[in-house]
Amino acid sequence: MGDTAADLAVVFASSEYASDYADLPSMVRELLGPQVLVLGCSGGGIIGGGTEIEQEPAVSMTAASLPGVNIKPIRLEGDGLPDMDAPPDNWHEALGVTPDEEPQFVLLVDPMSFPAQNLLLGMDYAFPAAAKIGGLASAGQGARQNGLFLGQDYHDSGAIGVALSGNIVVETVVAQGCRPIGNPMRITKSDRNFLVELDEQQPLNVLRSIFEQADQRDRDLMQNSLFLGVVMDALIDEPQQGDFLIRNVMGMDQRSGVLAIGEMLKEGQLVQFHLRDAETSAEDLSAVLERYAIDNRENPAHGALLFSCLGRGKYLYGKSNHDTEVFHDKVGATVPLGGFFCNGEIGPVSGTTFLHGYTSSFGIFRPRG
């Protein structure tokens, strides 16, 4: 990034500008030059310039000069995805890039028309070492109400993105906004997404024990903000913040003590119950960004994108700009940050890419050198 001509412009626009979606790519190219590749989508809230604008008209544009970087546009429709049992070569062909190029991906998806989870599964299979970050468009609530912007074109369905290779590193930080309660336990019996036994105990009995020892704040949160954290890396025996994939506790059977979880479970997995509220979410975000800043103090960020859940922002914190302010405090006050509030956030946990809810997923960019 710098003062030279922009190579990539990432643009997000609220639904108030839906009538202009089709013209938006040409407007950006007229402003920045015909060489720029436009990538973006519609959003229910827009992030840019240190500001988060929710439920109001807004457009943000983050432009980057990327010398030594190869930018390949990606355009997919749901019926164009390879079968889930297809070999990696089919995915390489569909995305127009190979692992030899060491690509890193930014992805934007229309949730009404495209199977995002299938895309992530296939990409992890075909590009296991690649960073993948992004979000689901959120301005529309029905078919063909979202806008996707790629190059000179506008689309109202499918998925788009870019594969970045060459002199660029894309690092990811995913803040899931939860804190653990109780202790890590092993799944000793499960059936698909049903949690049947934890350390040979009924899960509901485990929760009752945690509830009895909890303070009033945690007891209140356990009534409506209870989640299960699943450690996705089987080699981790002492999980830390960020090692868990957070999923909803969708229901419980009082008679059998079985819990329904929003994730397929496997016996032997390490899990721990979690809670979420504004204070917890703020602490989690601060912790993961501070850890990133410490680990990368010799590699300063040159720019970043934020894909945040529609349920965060003012709805969660009661104030605007919370996540962007924490980012600038921990990572750097002058680091350009654009993004939007998503209908689902894309980001990795323990090396596997997932579709999240309630998270803030950051893609942080710097030169490889």
Long-range contacts (C-beta under 8 A, 24 or more apart in sequence): 1-63, 1-64, 1-65, 1-66, 1-302, 1-303, 1-336, 1-365, 2-65, 3-65, 4-65, 4-67, 5-32, 5-33, 5-35, 5-36, 5-65, 6-32, 6-33, 6-35, 6-36, 6-63, 6-64, 6-65, 7-35, 7-36, 7-37, 7-64, 7-65, 7-66, 7-69, 7-71, 8-36, 8-37, 8-39, 8-63, 8-64, 8-66, 8-71, 8-162, 9-36, 9-37, 9-38, 9-39, 9-40, 9-61, 9-62, 9-63, 9-64, 10-39, 10-40, 10-61, 10-62, 10-63, 10-64, 10-106, 10-305, 10-338, 11-38, 11-39, 11-40, 11-59, 11-60, 11-61, 11-62, 11-149, 12-40, 12-41, 12-42, 12-43, 12-46, 12-47, 12-48, 12-59, 12-60, 12-338, 12-339, 12-340, 13-40, 13-42, 13-43, 13-46, 13-58, 13-59, 13-139, 13-147, 14-42, 14-43, 14-44, 14-45, 14-46, 14-53, 14-56, 14-57, 14-58, 14-59, 14-139, 15-42, 15-44, 15-139, 15-140, 15-145, 16-56, 16-57, 17-57, 17-59, 18-42, 18-139, 18-140, 18-145, 18-147, 21-147, 21-149, 21-154, 21-156, 22-154, 23-154, 24-147, 24-149, 24-154, 25-149, 25-150, 25-151, 25-152, 25-153, 25-154, 26-152, 28-61, 29-152, 32-63, 36-63, 37-71, 37-73, 37-151, 37-162, 38-149, 38-150, 38-151, 38-152, 39-73, 39-106, 39-108, 39-149, 39-150, 39-160, 39-161, 39-162, 40-108, 40-148, 40-149, 41-108, 41-110, 41-135, 41-137, 41-146, 41-147, 41-148, 41-149, 41-160, 41-340, 42-137, 42-138, 42-139, 42-140, 42-146, 42-147, 42-148, 43-137, 43-138, 43-139, 43-340, 43-341, 43-342, 44-138, 44-139, 44-310, 44-340, 44-341, 44-343, 45-138, 45-308, 45-310, 45-313, 45-340, 45-341, 46-340, 46-341, 47-306, 47-308, 47-324, 47-337, 47-338, 47-339, 47-340, 47-341, 48-337, 48-338, 48-339, 50-321, 50-324, 50-325, 50-328, 50-337, 51-320, 51-321, 51-324, 52-308, 52-313, 52-314, 52-320, 52-321, 52-322, 52-323, 52-324, 52-341, 53-320, 54-313, 54-314, 54-315, 54-320, 54-341, 60-338, 60-339, 60-340, 61-338, 62-303, 62-305, 62-336, 62-337, 62-338, 64-303, 64-365, 66-164, 66-167, 66-168, 67-167, 68-166, 68-167, 68-168, 68-367, 69-164, 69-165, 69-166, 69-167, 69-168, 70-101, 70-164, 70-165, 70-166, 71-162, 71-163, 71-164, 72-96, 72-97, 72-103, 72-162, 72-163, 72-165, 73-150, 73-151, 73-160, 73-161, 73-162, 74-105, 74-107, 74-150, 74-159, 74-160, 74-161, 74-162, 74-163, 75-150, 75-155, 75-158, 75-159, 75-160, 76-114, 76-119, 76-158, 76-159, 76-160, 77-113, 77-114, 77-157, 77-158, 77-159, 78-113, 78-114, 78-115, 78-158, 81-115, 81-118, 81-119, 81-122, 82-122, 84-118, 84-121, 84-122, 86-122, 88-125, 88-126, 91-122, 91-123, 91-125, 91-126, 91-127, 92-126, 95-123, 95-126, 95-163, 96-163, 97-163, 97-165, 99-126, 99-127, 99-129, 99-130, 101-163, 101-165, 102-129, 102-130, 102-165, 103-127, 103-130, 103-163, 103-164, 103-165, 104-130, 104-131, 104-132, 104-163, 104-164, 104-165, 104-168, 104-169, 104-170, 105-130, 105-131, 105-132, 105-133, 105-134, 105-161, 105-162, 105-163, 105-164, 105-170, 106-133, 106-134, 106-161, 106-162, 106-164, 106-170, 106-305, 106-363, 107-132, 107-133, 107-134, 107-135, 107-159, 107-160, 107-161, 107-346, 108-134, 108-135, 108-136, 108-137, 108-148, 108-159, 108-160, 108-161, 109-134, 109-135, 109-136, 109-137, 109-158, 109-159, 109-160, 109-344, 109-346, 110-136, 110-137, 110-146, 110-148, 110-155, 110-156, 110-157, 110-158, 110-159, 111-136, 111-137, 111-138, 111-146, 111-343, 111-344, 112-140, 112-142, 112-143, 112-144, 112-145, 112-146, 112-157, 113-143, 113-144, 113-157, 113-158, 114-157, 114-158, 114-159, 116-159, 116-344, 116-346, 116-355, 117-355, 119-159, 120-346, 120-353, 120-354, 120-355, 123-353, 124-352, 124-353, 128-351, 131-170, 131-171, 131-172, 131-348, 131-363, 132-172, 132-346, 132-347, 132-348, 132-353, 133-170, 133-172, 133-305, 133-307, 133-346, 133-347, 133-361, 133-362, 133-363, 134-161, 134-307, 134-345, 134-346, 134-361, 134-363, 135-307, 135-339, 135-340, 135-342, 135-343, 135-344, 135-345, 135-346, 135-361, 136-342, 136-343, 136-344, 136-345, 136-346, 136-355, 137-342, 137-343, 138-310, 138-340, 138-341, 138-342, 138-343, 166-368, 167-367, 167-368, 167-369, 168-365, 168-366, 168-367, 168-368, 169-299, 169-365, 169-366, 169-367, 169-368, 170-363, 170-364, 170-365, 171-292, 171-296, 171-363, 171-364, 171-365, 171-366, 172-347, 172-348, 172-361, 172-362, 172-363, 172-364, 173-288, 173-289, 173-292, 173-361, 173-362, 173-364, 174-242, 174-288, 174-345, 174-347, 174-348, 174-349, 174-356, 174-359, 174-360, 174-361, 174-362, 175-281, 175-284, 175-285, 175-288, 175-289, 175-323, 175-359, 175-360, 175-361, 175-362, 176-242, 176-244, 176-245, 176-246, 176-284, 176-349, 176-356, 176-358, 176-359, 177-246, 177-276, 177-280, 177-281, 177-284, 177-285, 177-312, 177-316, 177-358, 177-359, 177-360, 178-227, 178-229, 178-244, 178-246, 178-274, 178-275, 178-276, 178-280, 178-281, 178-284, 179-241, 179-274, 179-275, 179-276, 179-280, 179-283, 179-284, 180-229, 180-241, 180-244, 180-272, 180-273, 180-274, 181-210, 181-214, 181-218, 181-222, 181-272, 181-273, 181-274, 181-275, 182-206, 182-209, 182-210, 182-272, 182-273, 183-272, 184-231, 184-238, 184-239, 184-270, 184-271, 184-272, 185-270, 185-271, 185-272, 186-268, 186-269, 186-270, 186-271, 187-265, 187-266, 187-267, 187-268, 187-269, 187-270, 187-271, 188-267, 189-267, 190-265, 190-266, 190-267, 192-264, 192-265, 193-250, 193-260, 193-261, 193-262, 193-263, 193-264, 193-265, 194-258, 194-259, 194-260, 194-261, 194-265, 195-228, 195-258, 195-259, 195-260, 195-261, 195-265, 195-271, 196-256, 196-258, 198-271, 202-256, 202-257, 202-258, 203-252, 203-257, 203-258, 203-259, 204-252, 204-253, 204-254, 204-257, 204-258, 204-259, 205-257, 206-273, 207-252, 207-273, 210-273, 218-275, 221-275, 221-276, 221-277, 222-275, 225-275, 225-276, 225-277, 226-273, 226-274, 226-275, 227-273, 227-274, 227-275, 227-276, 228-259, 228-261, 228-263, 228-271, 228-272, 228-273, 228-274, 229-271, 229-272, 229-273, 229-274, 230-263, 230-265, 230-269, 230-270, 230-271, 231-269, 231-270, 231-271, 231-272, 231-350, 232-349, 232-350, 232-351, 232-352, 233-350, 233-351, 234-268, 234-269, 236-270, 236-350, 237-270, 239-270, 239-272, 241-284, 241-287, 241-288, 242-288, 242-291, 242-349, 243-349, 243-350, 244-272, 244-274, 244-349, 245-349, 245-350, 245-354, 246-274, 246-276, 246-356, 246-358, 246-359, 248-357, 249-273, 276-358, 278-316, 278-317, 278-318, 281-312, 281-316, 281-317, 281-358, 282-317, 282-322, 282-326, 285-323, 285-326, 285-360, 286-326, 286-330, 289-326, 289-327, 289-330, 289-331, 289-362, 290-330, 292-330, 292-331, 292-364, 293-330, 293-331, 299-366, 300-332, 300-335, 300-366, 301-331, 301-332, 301-335, 301-364, 301-365, 301-366, 302-335, 302-365, 302-366, 302-367, 303-335, 303-336, 303-337, 303-364, 303-365, 304-331, 304-335, 304-336, 304-337, 304-338, 304-362, 304-363, 304-364, 304-365, 305-337, 305-338, 305-339, 305-362, 305-363, 305-365, 306-337, 306-338, 306-339, 306-360, 306-361, 306-362, 307-339, 307-340, 307-342, 307-345, 307-346, 307-347, 307-360, 307-361, 307-362, 307-363, 308-339, 308-340, 308-341, 308-342, 308-345, 308-359, 308-360, 308-361, 309-341, 309-342, 309-344, 309-345, 309-356, 309-357, 309-358, 309-359, 309-360, 310-341, 310-342, 310-343, 311-357, 311-358, 312-341, 312-358, 312-360, 313-341, 323-360, 327-362, 331-364
